[in-house]
Amino acid sequence: MSKNPEVDGWFAGKKPKSEPAMQRVRETILGADKRITERVQYGTITFACKDNMASFVQVANKHVTLMFNRGQLIQDKAKHPHLEGTGPNARFMRFADLKETGARAEELRDLTRRWCNVMMAGR
């Protein structure tokens, strides 16, 4: 897992209320697939594999919200029960606290691997 120092700086500067849970989400995503990267983009943290996969949104809140910009490409309703949204593109995964990030870690790892596989397949 390769952490980007720019993202570490973002956490140090922002000091979000939900940092422990955000860090757990970060570690889960980065540990899921060696092809995934992270960076600060548009004032938040974005995870990518060839193209942007997901970003933290509403970072001032106590809970964590991860927005998958094109989540419809990787959503499997049976395997991803916590991926919310029915629109044409975006999906959201929300975590109330550190405990919930642990409980949903395998689902998040699967979403990350699926994203990388879809992007590398050229879809």
C-alpha positions as CSV (number, residue, x, y, z in Angstrom):
1,M,0.0,0.0,0.0
2,S,1.5,3.3,-1.1
3,K,0.2,6.4,0.7
4,N,0.5,9.8,-1.0
5,P,2.2,12.4,1.3
6,E,0.0,15.0,-0.2
7,V,-3.0,13.2,1.3
8,D,-1.3,12.9,4.6
9,G,-0.9,16.7,4.5
10,W,-4.5,17.1,3.6
11,F,-5.5,15.2,6.8
12,A,-3.0,17.3,8.9
13,G,-4.5,20.5,7.6
14,K,-8.2,19.7,7.6
15,K,-8.3,17.6,10.8
16,P,-11.7,16.2,9.9
17,K,-14.0,15.0,12.8
18,S,-14.3,11.6,11.2
19,E,-10.5,11.1,10.5
20,P,-10.2,7.7,12.2
21,A,-13.0,6.3,10.0
22,M,-11.7,8.1,6.9
23,Q,-8.2,6.7,7.5
24,R,-9.7,3.2,7.8
25,V,-11.6,3.7,4.5
26,R,-8.4,4.9,3.0
27,E,-6.4,1.9,4.2
28,T,-9.0,-0.5,3.0
29,I,-9.1,1.0,-0.5
30,L,-5.4,1.3,-0.9
31,G,-4.9,-2.2,0.4
32,A,-7.5,-3.7,-1.9
33,D,-5.6,-3.5,-5.1
34,K,-2.0,-2.4,-5.9
35,R,-3.3,-0.5,-9.0
36,I,-5.2,2.1,-6.9
37,T,-3.8,5.5,-6.2
38,E,-4.9,8.5,-4.2
39,R,-4.5,12.3,-4.5
40,V,-6.0,15.5,-3.4
41,Q,-8.3,16.8,-6.1
42,Y,-11.0,19.5,-5.9
43,G,-10.2,20.0,-2.2
44,T,-10.8,16.4,-1.2
45,I,-9.2,13.0,-1.4
46,T,-9.8,11.0,-4.6
47,F,-9.0,7.4,-5.3
48,A,-8.3,6.3,-8.8
49,C,-7.3,3.4,-11.0
50,K,-6.7,4.7,-14.5
51,D,-9.7,7.0,-13.9
52,N,-11.3,8.4,-10.7
53,M,-13.2,5.8,-8.7
54,A,-14.4,7.6,-5.6
55,S,-13.9,10.7,-3.4
56,F,-14.7,11.7,0.1
57,V,-17.5,14.2,0.2
58,Q,-19.1,16.2,3.0
59,V,-15.9,15.9,5.0
60,A,-17.0,18.3,7.7
61,N,-19.6,15.8,9.0
62,K,-19.0,13.3,11.8
63,H,-19.8,10.4,9.4
64,V,-17.9,9.4,6.3
65,T,-19.4,9.6,2.8
66,L,-17.6,8.1,-0.1
67,M,-19.0,9.1,-3.5
68,F,-18.4,6.7,-6.4
69,N,-18.7,9.0,-9.4
70,R,-19.6,6.2,-11.8
71,G,-20.7,3.6,-9.3
72,Q,-23.3,2.2,-11.6
73,L,-20.4,0.5,-13.5
74,I,-19.4,-1.6,-10.6
75,Q,-22.5,-2.1,-8.5
76,D,-23.7,-5.6,-7.9
77,K,-26.8,-5.1,-5.6
78,A,-26.4,-8.6,-4.1
79,K,-22.7,-8.0,-3.2
80,H,-22.9,-4.3,-2.4
81,P,-25.9,-3.7,-0.2
82,H,-24.5,-0.5,1.3
83,L,-23.9,1.2,-2.0
84,E,-26.7,3.8,-2.2
85,G,-28.2,5.6,-5.2
86,T,-30.4,4.8,-8.1
87,G,-29.4,7.6,-10.5
88,P,-27.7,7.1,-13.8
89,N,-24.1,7.4,-12.4
90,A,-23.1,8.2,-8.8
91,R,-23.4,5.9,-5.9
92,F,-22.6,6.6,-2.2
93,M,-21.3,4.5,0.6
94,R,-21.7,6.0,4.1
95,F,-20.0,5.0,7.3
96,A,-21.3,6.1,10.7
97,D,-18.1,5.4,12.6
98,L,-14.9,3.3,12.7
99,K,-16.8,0.2,13.6
100,E,-18.9,0.4,10.5
101,T,-15.9,0.9,8.3
102,G,-14.5,-2.4,9.6
103,A,-17.9,-4.1,9.0
104,R,-18.0,-2.9,5.4
105,A,-14.4,-3.4,4.5
106,E,-14.8,-6.5,2.4
107,E,-17.6,-4.8,0.4
108,L,-15.3,-1.8,-0.2
109,R,-12.4,-4.0,-1.2
110,D,-14.6,-5.8,-3.7
111,L,-15.8,-2.4,-5.2
112,T,-12.2,-1.3,-5.5
113,R,-11.1,-4.4,-7.3
114,R,-14.1,-4.3,-9.6
115,W,-13.3,-0.7,-10.5
116,C,-9.7,-1.5,-11.4
117,N,-10.7,-4.5,-13.4
118,V,-13.3,-2.4,-15.4
119,M,-10.9,0.4,-16.0
120,M,-8.1,-1.9,-17.1
121,A,-10.5,-3.7,-19.4
122,G,-11.1,-0.4,-21.2
123,R,-14.8,0.1,-20.5
